[in-house]
Amino acid sequence: MNVAKLVNPAFDHLWETNATNIIESGGRASTKSSAISMYLSIGMMADENANVVCYR
């Protein structure tokens, strides 16, 4: 799956960070939720010991 084609280019920086806490800005319909959920899902698949907590 080519995730780059699915994510809004405004959130490309998510894939290049090693940050443990991420706070994104953007208005309604900016695809924040979609971009972050893909980032977290792929990260969890890559690490069998991963844990994720999301606050909305």
Backbone as JSON Lines, residues from 0, in Angstrom:
{"i":0,"aa":"M","n":[0.84,-1.17,0.0],"ca":[0.0,0.0,0.0],"c":[0.89,1.24,0.0]}
{"i":1,"aa":"N","n":[0.61,2.17,-0.87],"ca":[1.35,3.42,-0.93],"c":[0.59,4.46,-0.11]}
{"i":2,"aa":"V","n":[0.99,4.64,1.14],"ca":[0.3,5.55,2.05],"c":[0.46,6.99,1.59]}
{"i":3,"aa":"A","n":[1.55,7.31,0.94],"ca":[1.79,8.69,0.49],"c":[0.68,9.2,-0.4]}
{"i":4,"aa":"K","n":[0.04,8.31,-1.14],"ca":[-1.05,8.72,-2.02],"c":[-2.35,8.96,-1.25]}
{"i":5,"aa":"L","n":[-2.44,8.43,-0.03],"ca":[-3.65,8.54,0.77],"c":[-3.66,9.73,1.72]}
{"i":6,"aa":"V","n":[-2.48,10.24,2.06],"ca":[-2.37,11.28,3.07],"c":[-2.26,12.66,2.42]}
{"i":7,"aa":"N","n":[-2.97,13.62,3.0],"ca":[-2.87,15.01,2.57],"c":[-1.41,15.45,2.69]}
{"i":8,"aa":"P","n":[-0.82,16.04,1.67],"ca":[0.6,16.44,1.71],"c":[0.94,17.37,2.88]}
{"i":9,"aa":"A","n":[-0.05,18.05,3.44],"ca":[0.21,18.93,4.58],"c":[0.7,18.14,5.8]}
{"i":10,"aa":"F","n":[0.46,16.83,5.82],"ca":[0.84,16.0,6.96],"c":[1.99,15.05,6.63]}
{"i":11,"aa":"D","n":[2.71,15.31,5.57],"ca":[3.85,14.48,5.2],"c":[4.91,14.42,6.3]}
{"i":12,"aa":"H","n":[5.04,15.49,7.07],"ca":[6.06,15.54,8.11],"c":[5.84,14.49,9.2]}
{"i":13,"aa":"L","n":[4.64,13.95,9.33],"ca":[4.38,12.9,10.31],"c":[5.26,11.69,10.09]}
{"i":14,"aa":"W","n":[5.53,11.38,8.84],"ca":[6.28,10.16,8.5],"c":[7.77,10.32,8.74]}
{"i":15,"aa":"E","n":[8.22,11.55,9.0],"ca":[9.64,11.81,9.17],"c":[10.02,12.15,10.61]}
{"i":16,"aa":"T","n":[9.09,12.07,11.54],"ca":[9.36,12.47,12.92],"c":[9.55,11.26,13.82]}
{"i":17,"aa":"N","n":[10.32,11.46,14.86],"ca":[10.47,10.45,15.9],"c":[9.84,10.95,17.2]}
{"i":18,"aa":"A","n":[9.02,11.98,17.11],"ca":[8.4,12.58,18.28],"c":[7.45,11.59,18.96]}
{"i":19,"aa":"T","n":[7.39,11.66,20.26],"ca":[6.47,10.8,21.0],"c":[5.13,11.46,21.23]}
{"i":20,"aa":"N","n":[5.07,12.79,21.13],"ca":[3.83,13.54,21.26],"c":[3.65,14.41,20.03]}
{"i":21,"aa":"I","n":[2.48,14.32,19.42],"ca":[2.22,15.09,18.2],"c":[0.91,15.84,18.39]}
{"i":22,"aa":"I","n":[0.95,17.14,18.18],"ca":[-0.26,17.96,18.2],"c":[-0.33,18.63,16.83]}
{"i":23,"aa":"E","n":[-1.36,18.31,16.08],"ca":[-1.52,18.85,14.73],"c":[-2.56,19.97,14.72]}
{"i":24,"aa":"S","n":[-2.37,20.91,13.84],"ca":[-3.34,21.98,13.67],"c":[-4.0,21.84,12.31]}
{"i":25,"aa":"G","n":[-5.15,22.43,12.2],"ca":[-5.89,22.38,10.94],"c":[-7.37,22.46,11.24]}
{"i":26,"aa":"G","n":[-8.09,22.94,10.31],"ca":[-9.53,23.1,10.5],"c":[-10.29,21.82,10.25]}
{"i":27,"aa":"R","n":[-11.6,21.95,10.24],"ca":[-12.44,20.81,9.94],"c":[-12.16,20.34,8.52]}
{"i":28,"aa":"A","n":[-12.23,19.08,8.31],"ca":[-12.01,18.46,7.0],"c":[-10.57,18.6,6.5]}
{"i":29,"aa":"S","n":[-9.62,18.78,7.43],"ca":[-8.22,18.9,7.02],"c":[-7.55,17.53,6.92]}
{"i":30,"aa":"T","n":[-8.25,16.48,7.21],"ca":[-7.8,15.08,7.2],"c":[-6.82,14.76,8.32]}
{"i":31,"aa":"K","n":[-6.82,15.57,9.4],"ca":[-5.95,15.28,10.54],"c":[-6.18,13.88,11.07]}
{"i":32,"aa":"S","n":[-7.43,13.54,11.32],"ca":[-7.75,12.24,11.9],"c":[-7.32,11.1,10.99]}
{"i":33,"aa":"S","n":[-7.53,11.25,9.7],"ca":[-7.14,10.21,8.75],"c":[-5.64,10.05,8.7]}
{"i":34,"aa":"A","n":[-4.92,11.15,8.63],"ca":[-3.45,11.09,8.54],"c":[-2.85,10.48,9.8]}
{"i":35,"aa":"I","n":[-3.33,10.9,10.96],"ca":[-2.76,10.4,12.2],"c":[-3.13,8.94,12.43]}
{"i":36,"aa":"S","n":[-4.35,8.55,12.08],"ca":[-4.73,7.15,12.27],"c":[-3.91,6.22,11.37]}
{"i":37,"aa":"M","n":[-3.61,6.64,10.16],"ca":[-2.75,5.82,9.3],"c":[-1.33,5.75,9.85]}
{"i":38,"aa":"Y","n":[-0.83,6.89,10.34],"ca":[0.51,6.93,10.92],"c":[0.61,5.97,12.11]}
{"i":39,"aa":"L","n":[-0.38,6.01,13.0],"ca":[-0.37,5.15,14.19],"c":[-0.54,3.69,13.82]}
{"i":40,"aa":"S","n":[-1.42,3.4,12.88],"ca":[-1.66,2.01,12.47],"c":[-0.41,1.38,11.87]}
{"i":41,"aa":"I","n":[0.24,2.09,10.99],"ca":[1.45,1.56,10.35],"c":[2.57,1.43,11.37]}
{"i":42,"aa":"G","n":[2.67,2.38,12.3],"ca":[3.67,2.29,13.35],"c":[3.45,1.09,14.25]}
{"i":43,"aa":"M","n":[2.2,0.78,14.56],"ca":[1.9,-0.37,15.41],"c":[2.19,-1.68,14.68]}
{"i":44,"aa":"M","n":[1.96,-1.73,13.38],"ca":[2.27,-2.94,12.63],"c":[3.77,-3.19,12.56]}
{"i":45,"aa":"A","n":[4.56,-2.12,12.61],"ca":[6.01,-2.25,12.51],"c":[6.65,-2.67,13.84]}
{"i":46,"aa":"D","n":[5.94,-2.48,14.96],"ca":[6.52,-2.79,16.28],"c":[5.52,-3.63,17.07]}
{"i":47,"aa":"E","n":[5.85,-4.89,17.27],"ca":[4.91,-5.79,17.95],"c":[4.72,-5.44,19.42]}
{"i":48,"aa":"N","n":[5.58,-4.62,20.0],"ca":[5.45,-4.21,21.4],"c":[4.88,-2.81,21.55]}
{"i":49,"aa":"A","n":[4.34,-2.24,20.49],"ca":[3.87,-0.86,20.51],"c":[2.56,-0.73,21.27]}
{"i":50,"aa":"N","n":[2.38,0.45,21.86],"ca":[1.13,0.85,22.51],"c":[0.82,2.25,22.04]}
{"i":51,"aa":"V","n":[-0.46,2.56,21.87],"ca":[-0.85,3.88,21.39],"c":[-2.02,4.39,22.23]}
{"i":52,"aa":"V","n":[-1.95,5.66,22.6],"ca":[-3.06,6.33,23.27],"c":[-3.39,7.57,22.47]}
{"i":53,"aa":"C","n":[-4.66,7.74,22.15],"ca":[-5.1,8.92,21.39],"c":[-6.14,9.67,22.2]}
{"i":54,"aa":"Y","n":[-5.99,10.96,22.25],"ca":[-6.99,11.83,22.9],"c":[-7.56,12.74,21.85]}
{"i":55,"aa":"R","n":[-8.84,12.9,21.89],"ca":[-9.49,13.79,20.92],"c":[-10.16,14.91,21.66]}
